[in-house]
């Protein structure tokens, strides 16, 4: 399993349990792998985060996915803090442009803005950054009241 990609301790544990192994059988093996540096949650988290960020996923979603993979809070925070803010901003703008192009022309400006905002939040971008990008691109989320 480790030959394909880095895994967290919890991921390997879950996979081995699903394959029918008992934790007493593989616990010492995981400890030995960790001691030799083959099983490193921080390194696995960093690798995962780089891959997801390169695919246009925002820091919030990456943090959530890392937590689901069993990465500890400290490693999640350190990994997210290490992400390049400018790369995330560029990914946000690319995702915004892709989604804008796919939206139906019949939408009202408010509907369009809401759909864009919701899509980008689901991709893990910060709401404040999304609002700023929407305003810059002319898709202001502000209701013309």
N, C-alpha and C positions, 0 to 999 in steps of 0.2 A: 504494500500500500504506500509506503514511504518512497518507493522508487518513482512513482508517478508525480507526486507533489507533496509538499509539506502538509502535515496534519497536526492538529492540536491533540493534546492528551485525551480530551473528552471525545473528540471525533473517533480516534482509534478505539477507545474504550467502547463506544456505542457500536461501531462496526464489528468488533470482535464478539460482543455480546449477541448481536443479531446473527452472527455465524455460528452461535451455539457454544462458544468458549465461556468458561467460568472465570470470574475476575481473579480467583486464586491462581489460576493457570497463567494468565497473561500479565498480572500486576508486576511481578518481578522483571518480566521482559521489558515492559514499558519503562520501569525505573532504570534498567540498564541502558536502554536506548536514550533516555534523557541524560543520564550520566555521561554518555559518550557524545552527546550533542546532536544526535539524530532526531530527537524529539524535543522541539523547542517552540513553545507556544508563542513567544514574542516574534521569532523569525517567521513562523507560519502566518501569524497575523499580518506582519509587514508584507509578506509575499501576496497574501490574499488581497490586502488593501490596494497594493499597486495594480494588481490585475483588475479589480473592480473599478478603481478610479480611471484606469485607461479605457474602460468600457462606458464611461460617462455616468458613473454612479456617485452620488454625493456622500459626504462624510457622515451624515446622520444615518443613512441606510447602511453604510459600511460598518459603523459602530454597532448597529443593531444586529447585523449578520454575524459579526465577530462574537458578540455576546451569545447568540444562539449556537455558535460553534464551540462554546465553552471557554472562550478566552476570558481571563480575569479582567476586572475593571481597570486595573492599573495598566495592563498591556493594551487594552482597548484605547484608553485615553492617550497613551504614548504613541500608539500607531496612528490615531486620527490626528494628533498634533503634528506628526511628521509629514502629513500629506501637504502637497504644494498648493497653497491658496490660489495662486494665479492659474494653475492647471485646472483646479476645480471651477474657477470662474469661467474659464474658456469652455469647459465641458458643459456648464450650465447654459451658456449662450448657444452652443451647438445643439443641445437638447431642445432648447426653446425654438430655435429656427426649424428643426426637424418637425416638431409638433405643430408649429404655426402653419407649415406647408401642408400638413395633413388635415387641418380643420376645415369644415364645410364653410363656404363663403356666406351662407345664409344666417350664420350665428350673429347675434347682437354683440356689440363690443363687450358688454358685461359678461355674456355667456362665454365668449371667446377667452376673455381674461380669466374667468373662473376655471375653465378647462385647462388652460395653460398652467395656471397656478397649481391646481390639483395634481396634474401630471408631474410637474417638477418636484412637488413635495414628496410624492410617492417615489421618485427617483433618489430622494435623500438629500436634496439641497435645502439650505436654510431659508426659511420664509422671508427674512429681511433681504437676503441676496436675490431671491426670486422677484420680490416686489421692485427692487432697484432695477433689475434687468428688464422687467416688464415696462416700467416707466421709460427707460432709455429706448426701448424698441417701439414705443408708441402704443402699447397694449396696456395702458394704465388701468389698474384694478379699481381705481377710485370711481365710485358711482357718480354720474353727473346729476347730482340732486339739486 
